[in-house]
């Protein structure tokens, strides 16, 4: 399944990436699975997206819980709970 990823505010700054188009591996079926999969990319990813960080997640521009299922071609976004300007 292919999805688009978007990172905003301090998440974008920490990861030094604003967006990506990726193929997720088998078994990655929810927004929370995407978060865990991205954490496995390395220490900066784990520190920025890990469960210890309070993050908001959206699927196709709608705030969703981690249990929300992905669909092919969807957009998943990560950002801190409060962003400015």
C-alpha positions, 0 to 999 in steps of 0.5 A: 500500500502506498501512502503520503506522509506529512510532518508539521511544525517541530516534528518537521524540524526534528526530522528535517523532512516535510513530506514523503510518498512511501510504500508501507510494509505488510502488517502496517494497517493503522495510523498507529502502525505507521507511527511505530514503523517510522520509529524503527527508522532510527534514533531521531525518528524514535525520539520524535515520533515515539509513544513518549511524545504527545502528537496529533495524527490525521488521516486525509485532513481529519484528526483520528486515533491511532487505531484508524485504518489506512487506505491505499493512497491516503495521507497521514500527518503528524504534528504537535498538539498546538501549532502556531501561525 
